[in-house]
Amino acid sequence: MRSIRPSFSMRGRGRGRRGGSSAAAVALVSALALTATACESGDPEAGGEASASATAADDGNGGIRIPEHVKDKLKERGIDVDEWKNGAWRDWSKDDWLREAQDFVNPIIAGLWDPDRMRDAEEPGKEVDDSDLSGDQGVTDPEPAPVEARPVAPKYHDSAATAGKVLFDSPEGSMVCSATVVEDPANPGKSNLVWTAGHCVHAGKKGGWYRNIAFVPSYNDAGKSAADLQDATKEELAPYGVWWGDWAQTSDQWIEQGGATGGDGAPYDYAVIHVTPEKGSGGKSLEETVGAALPVDFGAPAVPEVESIEATGYPAAPPYDGQKLYQCQDKPGRLSIAAADPTMYRIGCTMTGGSSGGGWVATGSDGKPALVSNTSIGPVTAGWLAGPRLDKGAKGVLDAVSGKFAGQ
């Protein structure tokens, strides 16, 4: 089975396995995950150059304010915030890779995510064998029949306004996941929260927090082809702006157990990112900017009672190219990776790497759409996806991020 995690590109290092004009390579980083996360060995220069127009991340003008204890930790390791923005972030040495929950730091580097980097961070290529997945334990239903992913009609904002891409840098290069704008309990109607997979923000047990994490709502809203996007402007790719993560939180279990193979940590593979605009948004929140946010249902009914789940994402591995939004709809089954861990949702779907982190939506108890999971893992052959059940642990992650920014 393969991870459906982030796909990545290593610019200037030759072609990915698809070939073509993009010098991209791919990492599917869990035995089952479709998301774009952890990578093994990496090139410290793979992430590209920081923009010369980098602005202070903690200047009080909408930039990211770095907690004092994190500033001190960076200084202890010889890392200056300004030097970080000017390229020091490309140092992935183990001693300098912050990994603990309270260590997240992600200074804005204005202009870093230019059209080329956004477009190229998308082609998965590293897969994991079925043998990497330990034998199913607990409750597992028969493997679902593949469901062909259907393209979302552009403009994406009209029918999937909460969907978008998460971009980030890892030791292997620039990578991509999918994500969803969700409601903020502390700031109703003005949410700046994004839901994605844990492996899209943190490498798990053998790594730390990824860097330069940003969210692009309604990426390529017009649904243009890869060829038509070669000369696209930033506004065409990011019509609602680029929003940088000024805080992210994932489960303690993902940080401690998450791995690149075997589905390790997959039942806890979820994360919440609080974002702030790279450029001024006129004082509007992300929710106000895109005009929508989904509620999260932490009490979704048991699998047999769920009639249908719809998964949304930007698949990037062949036959997809990462530029367009797709959806799958299916009645879910159950997947148990370990008897001691929560059973996951599983649906038939042909989406591939790059769709990791994308939202799974079902009808809530009030009869309205609600987020109930996110894409985490899938098989090498691409025919189904699995996502975590969102329980009280997941609610704790959302509440913690919401509470941190309450009233702001």
C-alpha positions, -999 to +999 in steps of 0.1 A: +000+000+000+011+035-005+009+066+015-013+092+000+006+119+014+021+150+000+037+150-033+069+169-038+091+184-064+129+187-064+137+214-088+167+210-109+172+173-101+158+157-132+124+144-142+099+127-120+087+092-131+060+108-153+085+128-174+073+159-190+085+195-186+083+197-148+114+186-129+093+170-101+096+140-080+073+124-055+071+111-020+041+092-008+049+089+027+030+063+046+022+028+039-013+039+034-013+076+032-023+098+003-010+129+020+022+146+014+044+143+044+074+127+058+103+121+036+135+102+044+169+115+032+168+149+016+187+177-002+189+208+021+189+229-010+159+212-026+134+238-013+144+266-037+154+301-030+138+324-005+124+356-019+145+387-017+114+406-007+110+386+025+094+407+052+097+405+090+075+378+103+069+394+136+066+430+126+031+435+140+016+443+106-002+411+100+030+390+100+035+359+121+044+366+158+069+339+169+065+329+205+094+340+227+102+304+237+105+294+201+127+324+193+149+314+222+151+278+209+160+290+175+187+313+189+200+284+211+206+265+178+222+294+161+192+303+140+183+340+135+147+347+124+159+370+097+185+344+085+157+318+086+136+338+062+166+344+040+173+307+035+183+292+068+150+272+068+166+249+042+188+234+070+171+201+079+198+188+102+182+167+130+194+190+158+177+220+142+145+204+132+119+215+157+094+186+164+076+191+197+040+202+197+048+236+212+077+243+188+058+251+157+072+282+139+065+293+103+076+329+095+061+344+064+085+346+035+066+370+012+067+358-024+082+324-017+052+306-031+054+320-066+035+304-095+064+281-104+067+267-069+030+263-065+026+246-098+056+223-094+049+211-058+027+183-070+040+151-086+040+120-064+063+091-073+075+071-043+052+042-034+051+016-006+045-021-010+015-039+004+039-058+027+045-026+046+010-027+060+007-049+090-022-074+089-056-060+095-069-064+130-102-055+146-131-045+123-123-044+086-149-046+059-142-061+024-122-038+001-145-014-017-148-014-054-129+016-070-149+047-076-137+069-105-129+104-092-149+130-111-136+165-119-152+194-101-167+218-125-150+252-125-152+277-111-143+256-080-153+284-057-189+280-068-193+244-057-164+237-033-155+271-018-139+255+013-114+234-007-078+243-014-041+233-014-016+232+014+019+239+002+050+233+023+087+225+022+102+192+035+138+178+034+128+163+000+116+196-016+084+215-021+053+194-015+015+196-016-016+184+002-053+193+001-073+209+029-106+224+039-117+257+055-136+248+087-156+268+113-139+283+143-160+279+175-143+310+191-148+332+160-181+323+143-184+336+108-147+347+109-127+315+108-091+314+099-089+276+105-079+250+079-083+212+084-058+188+068-038+156+076-012+155+103+014+143+078+009+175+058+024+196+087+046+172+107+069+143+097+059+121+126+081+100+148+113+104+128+111+142+120+095+175+130+074+204+117+075+211+080+083+247+069+068+274+048+033+260+053+007+279+033-029+274+022-043+284-012-081+283-013-097+275-047-063+268-063-066+272-101-102+282-097-108+283-134-098+246-138-071+254-164-049+226-178-013+222-168-003+235-203-024+266-199-010+273-165+027+275-176+025+313-178-002+317-152+000+347-128-001+342-091-036+357-091-048+330-115-034+302-093-044+318-060-074+340-067-082+343-030-046+348-019-019+328-002-025+323+036+004+313+058+001+291+088+009+311+119+001+280+141-005+243+135-015+215+158-017+178+152-024+148+175+002+137+200-002+102+186+008+114+151+039+131+164+049+100+184+038+073+161+034+087+126+056+071+099+062+069+062+053+032+059+028+007+073+001+032+080+017+041+114-003+067+131-029+069+103-060+067+127-047+100+143-036+116+110-053+150+112-043+186+119-056+221+122-038+252+108-045+288+118-037+310+089-030+347+082-028+363+047+005+369+030-008+402+019-035+423+034-071+410+032-088+442+041-093+429+076-113+400+064-109+365+078-103+335+055-140+324+059-152+359+050-128+360+020-139+327+005-175+330+018-178+296+035-165+273+062-176+238+071-186+226+106-167+196+119-188+167+132-169+149+160-199+127+167-205+113+132-226+081+133-210+046+131-200+035+096-231+013+090-253+043+096-235+066+071-251+065+037-225+084+018-192+103+021-177+127-004-140+132-005-124+162-023-088+169-032-061+178-058-046+144-068-012+147-084+001+112-091-007+098-126-031+099-142-037+132-125-013+162-126-022+181-094-037+211-111-074+202-109-099+195-082-116+161-080-142+144-058-153+108-050-186+097-034-192+063-018-208+045+011-180+040+036-167+008+050-143+002+079-105-003+080-087-014+112-049-012+112-044-022+148-069-035+173-059-008+199-064+021+175-097+036+163-112+020+132-109+043+101-134+051+074-127+037+039-142+045+006-136+035-030-118+063-049-092+065-076-076+098-063-038+096-058-011+115-039-017+152-034-053+145-023-040+138+012-056+160+038-086+167+016-119+169+034-145+141+037-180+154+040-212+137+051-247+149+061-246+158+098-272+151+125-288+185+116-292+174+079-264+198+067-230+190+053-202+186+078-165+175+078-162+140+092-127+129+081-097+137+058-078+116+033-049+098+050-039+066+032-045+045+001-031+015-018-003+017-043-027+006-070-051+035-063-086+022-057-096+033-022-088+059+004-090+057+042-094+085+067-095+088+105-127+090+126-128+124+142-133+118+179-127+137+211-090+138+204-096+155+171-120+179+188-093+187+213-069+197+185-095+220+169-105+235+203-069+242+213-061+261+180-094+279+182-088+289+219-053+301+211-067+328+188-100+335+206-110+371+202-083+379+177 
